[in-house]
Amino acid sequence: TLDAVADMVFLIDSTFTVRRINASYAAFLSLTPEQCLGKKCYELLHHTKEAPDTCLAPDIKTTRQPKTTVFYEPTLDRYLSVRACPLFTTTGDFTGAVHVVKEVEKPKKN
């Protein structure tokens, strides 16, 4: 069902490990979905061993609220908009998040 979505989508668990990813996002990263599974989300996008300041996963894990950000990703030479929505168990424990990624134009300065 994720592959039916035109946007780039991936799901992470509570340790920020990619558990599902659609073909659109994997192709954007020049990988197959199988190559992405089990990797940390920040490894795939930012090529880092830890979550960078632009990473939403640690923030939404703490705030428990969805969040959107736009940033420049130098490893891809692209501006991206990322919307992250936390997921919880029925008892309220954080289990991961859904991320929707879109390529955007360079933000205009006011």
C-alpha positions as CSV (number, residue, x, y, z in Angstrom):
1,T,0.0,0.0,0.0
2,L,2.9,2.4,0.6
3,D,4.0,2.1,-3.0
4,A,0.5,3.4,-4.1
5,V,1.4,6.7,-2.5
6,A,3.2,9.2,-4.8
7,D,5.0,10.9,-1.9
8,M,8.1,9.4,-0.4
9,V,7.1,7.5,2.8
10,F,8.9,5.5,5.4
11,L,8.1,4.1,8.9
12,I,10.7,3.8,11.7
13,D,10.5,2.0,15.0
14,S,11.4,3.5,18.4
15,T,15.1,3.2,17.7
16,F,14.8,5.1,14.4
17,T,15.3,1.9,12.4
18,V,13.5,1.8,9.0
19,R,10.9,-0.9,9.1
20,R,8.9,0.0,5.9
21,I,9.7,2.2,3.0
22,N,8.0,2.8,-0.3
23,A,9.7,2.4,-3.6
24,S,9.5,6.1,-4.3
25,Y,11.7,7.1,-1.4
26,A,14.1,4.2,-1.9
27,A,14.6,5.1,-5.5
28,F,15.1,8.8,-4.4
29,L,18.0,7.5,-2.3
30,S,19.2,5.4,-5.2
31,L,18.5,2.2,-3.3
32,T,16.0,-0.6,-3.3
33,P,13.5,-0.9,-0.4
34,E,15.3,-4.1,0.7
35,Q,18.6,-2.2,1.1
36,C,16.9,0.4,3.3
37,L,15.3,-2.0,5.8
38,G,17.1,-2.3,9.1
39,K,19.1,0.9,8.6
40,K,18.8,4.0,10.8
41,C,16.8,6.7,9.0
42,Y,19.6,9.2,9.4
43,E,22.1,6.8,8.0
44,L,20.1,6.6,4.8
45,L,19.3,10.3,4.3
46,H,22.1,12.2,6.0
47,H,24.9,9.5,5.9
48,T,25.6,10.1,9.6
49,K,26.0,7.7,12.6
50,E,23.8,9.9,14.7
51,A,20.7,12.0,14.1
52,P,21.6,15.5,13.0
53,D,19.9,18.6,14.4
54,T,17.5,18.6,11.4
55,C,16.2,15.1,12.3
56,L,12.6,15.1,13.6
57,A,12.6,11.7,15.1
58,P,14.2,12.5,18.5
59,D,12.0,15.6,18.8
60,I,8.7,13.9,18.1
61,K,9.6,11.0,20.4
62,T,9.9,13.6,23.2
63,T,7.1,16.0,22.3
64,R,4.7,13.3,21.1
65,Q,3.5,15.7,18.4
66,P,3.7,15.7,14.6
67,K,6.2,18.1,13.2
68,T,7.2,19.4,9.8
69,T,10.6,20.9,8.7
70,V,12.2,22.1,5.5
71,F,16.0,21.8,5.2
72,Y,18.9,21.5,2.8
73,E,20.4,18.1,2.6
74,P,24.0,18.4,1.3
75,T,24.4,14.7,0.6
76,L,21.6,15.0,-2.1
77,D,22.1,18.7,-2.9
78,R,18.3,19.0,-2.4
79,Y,15.9,20.9,-0.2
80,L,13.4,18.6,1.5
81,S,10.2,19.0,3.4
82,V,9.7,16.2,6.0
83,R,6.6,15.6,8.0
84,A,7.0,13.2,10.9
85,C,4.0,11.8,12.8
86,P,4.6,9.7,16.0
87,L,3.0,6.3,16.5
88,F,1.9,4.9,19.9
89,T,0.7,1.6,21.4
90,T,-2.7,1.5,22.9
91,T,-1.0,2.1,26.3
92,G,0.6,5.3,25.0
93,D,4.2,4.1,24.5
94,F,6.1,5.5,21.5
95,T,6.6,2.8,18.9
96,G,7.9,4.8,16.0
97,A,6.9,7.3,13.4
98,V,5.7,7.8,9.8
99,H,7.7,10.2,7.7
100,V,6.5,11.8,4.5
101,V,9.3,13.4,2.4
102,K,8.9,15.8,-0.4
103,E,11.5,17.6,-2.5
104,V,10.9,21.3,-2.5
105,E,12.4,24.5,-4.0
106,K,14.9,26.5,-2.1
107,P,13.0,28.5,0.6
108,K,12.8,32.3,-0.1
109,K,14.3,34.6,2.5
110,N,12.0,37.3,3.8
